[in-house]
Amino acid sequence: MTAEPQPPEAFWPEHPLTAAEYAALGEEEHGRRELQEGAIVMSPSASSMHNFVGFELGSQLRPQLSRDRAIVLDVDVDLELAAKDRPGTVRRPDLVVVERSAVASGEMLRAEQVLIAVEIVSPSSVRLDHQMKRSEYADAGIPHYWIVELDERVTLTEHRLRGELGYRNGQSVTGTFRTEEPFPVTLELDTLRD
């Protein structure tokens, strides 16, 4: 699919964008784009290892999901942190688990549809993933947030939403990760890079 060239103002508008205005921009050609309180923020494209681990994680998760749930990689999620006519925040988690019906519409996903959001930490996203997105995802009501780090061993830190207090700090796990919420899952983290 060939994208038509867009004028600079299409990507760098002069006013803060709503989530709907952001969605209307369409797909980007280079890098990774998110909307942060109405401002477009760019980050470099993910490394091949980052993408490989995301795919492998999805491959391990998929057989453990019920038929009415789906995994979506690298997708825009409207966090709905502001009124529809106000500057919005749209994040692009590396992987989300949603009800299958949420993807059937073809519309941008909304935070209320996300059961699990997963971020795979890149060297340039440590603070963003551990602090900003953790806070935003909690404020948006996403019940489970997993942070995956690609150090010597793959580490997964699970955060569970606990009401108005935000996420409860979860354990950081290497080797085998097991949880019963929001459904039973077992992940072999050491095999994600194999």
SVG drawing of the C-alpha trace seen along z (x, -y; Angstrom):
<svg xmlns="http://www.w3.org/2000/svg" viewBox="-18 -26 41 49">
<polyline fill="none" stroke="black" stroke-width="0.4" points="0.0,0.0 1.4,-3.4 0.8,-6.3 0.1,-9.7 2.5,-12.4 1.0,-14.6 1.8,-18.2 3.8,-18.9 0.8,-20.4 -1.0,-17.0 1.6,-15.6 2.4,-18.7 -0.8,-20.6 -0.9,-24.0 -3.5,-23.1 -3.7,-20.2 -5.5,-17.3 -8.5,-15.3 -8.3,-11.6 -10.7,-11.7 -8.5,-14.2 -5.5,-12.1 -7.2,-9.0 -8.1,-10.9 -4.4,-11.4 -4.2,-7.8 -1.1,-5.6 2.3,-7.0 5.2,-6.1 8.2,-6.3 8.8,-5.8 6.1,-5.3 3.6,-8.0 1.4,-8.5 -0.7,-11.4 0.1,-12.9 -2.3,-15.4 -3.0,-16.7 0.6,-16.7 2.1,-14.2 5.1,-12.5 7.4,-10.3 9.8,-7.6 12.1,-5.5 10.9,-2.3 11.3,0.7 14.4,3.0 14.0,6.4 14.5,8.1 11.8,5.9 9.4,7.0 10.5,10.6 9.8,10.8 6.4,9.1 5.4,11.7 6.7,14.6 4.9,13.3 1.7,13.2 2.4,16.7 2.6,18.0 -0.5,16.1 -2.8,17.0 -3.4,20.7 -4.3,19.7 -7.1,17.2 -10.7,18.1 -12.1,17.8 -13.9,14.6 -10.5,12.8 -7.9,11.5 -4.3,10.3 -3.5,7.2 0.1,6.0 1.2,2.3 -2.3,0.7 -3.6,-2.7 -5.6,-2.9 -7.6,-6.0 -7.1,-6.3 -10.2,-8.5 -8.5,-10.7 -10.2,-13.8 -13.6,-14.8 -14.0,-14.0 -13.6,-17.7 -10.5,-18.2 -6.8,-17.3 -6.5,-13.5 -4.0,-10.9 -3.6,-7.9 -0.9,-5.3 0.3,-2.4 1.1,0.5 3.3,3.3 0.5,5.8 -3.0,5.7 -5.5,8.4 -9.1,7.4 -12.5,9.0 -12.6,10.1 -15.6,7.9 -13.5,4.8 -11.4,5.4 -14.3,6.4 -15.5,2.8 -12.1,1.7 -12.3,-1.5 -9.6,-2.7 -9.5,-0.7 -10.6,-2.4 -9.0,-1.8 -12.2,-0.3 -11.9,2.5 -8.3,3.5 -7.9,6.4 -4.1,6.4 -1.7,3.8 1.9,4.9 5.0,2.6 8.3,4.1 10.9,1.6 13.4,0.1 16.5,-1.8 14.7,-5.1 11.4,-4.2 12.4,-3.2 10.9,-6.2 8.0,-6.4 7.0,-2.8 7.6,-2.6 6.2,-5.9 4.1,-7.8 2.3,-5.0 1.9,-3.2 0.1,-6.2 -1.9,-6.9 -3.0,-3.2 -4.1,-3.2 -6.0,-6.5 -7.6,-5.0 -8.8,-2.0 -6.8,0.7 -7.0,3.6 -3.6,5.2 -0.4,3.7 2.7,5.9 6.1,4.4 8.6,6.7 12.3,5.9 15.0,7.4 18.0,7.5 20.3,10.6 17.1,12.5 13.6,11.4 11.8,10.0 8.0,9.4 6.5,7.1 2.8,7.5 0.7,4.5 -2.9,5.0 -5.4,2.1 -6.6,1.6 -9.4,-1.0 -8.6,-4.7 -5.1,-3.8 -3.9,-2.8 -1.7,0.2 -0.5,2.4 3.2,3.0 3.6,6.5 6.5,8.9 9.2,8.8 9.5,12.4 12.1,14.2 11.8,17.8 8.2,18.8 5.5,16.3 2.1,17.5 -1.1,15.6 -4.8,16.4 -6.0,12.8 -7.6,11.8 -7.5,15.5 -5.0,18.3 -1.7,17.7 1.7,19.4 4.6,17.8 8.1,19.2 10.0,15.9 13.4,17.5 12.2,18.8 10.9,15.4 14.3,14.6 15.0,18.1"/>
</svg>
